[in-house]
């Protein structure tokens, strides 16, 4: 007996991207206003259908560029998870592979493809999202928060050189909580390979005339040991 693809229900594969950056000391996610049905006029994560001739990573980067005009590859891109609830898309059975992306000072987006508008938006004040994108976004934020505990991923939000205070602001923005400056500084420098001193300092001192801050760059550590736990997690472990 021959194989007839029409004997099987159609299934499509898409990619959705949770792209995060820090703006005005707040964690922001990239969202687009849909210019086509379904969910015309609703906000959503950037994404779309995977082409037959491309792999998943390339599809995520392409969709991010086509829908938002971001012509750069994010500093960090990883698969977040797969989402395949049968009714998640009203058009047909669609399985989505979600990606998590980070980058420092990512540029203002420009809508394109099937997006009517694209904006960076604080994650703590978002409009309702189409499809199951709220669930995907929440999973992405939790992944980012967890990875900052055990990996040096926070440096992906920063330029090549940075101060420990700038690194602390990344943790505060992603975790959504204030951290004790002195304790954070001590913990960061106690983790082997997390950051490396450059031997240089900032050109000016602090806002109150303090000394110039030392500059650091990302070290070669892949995992942080000891980990930098969120304040709530520290209480749980105790």
Secondary structure, DSSP 8 states (H G I E B T S, - for coil): ----GGGS--EEEEEEEEEEEEETTEEEEEEEEE-SSSSTT-EEEEEEE--TTS-HHHHHHHHHHHHH---S--SEEEEEEEE--TTSSSSSEEEEEEEEEE-TT-------TTEEEEEEEEGGG---BSTTHHHHHHHHHHHHHHHHHHSSGGGGGS-SSB-HHHHHHHHHHHHTS---HHHHHHHHHHSTTSEEEEEEEEEEE-TTS--EEEEEEE-S-SS-SS----HHHHHHH-
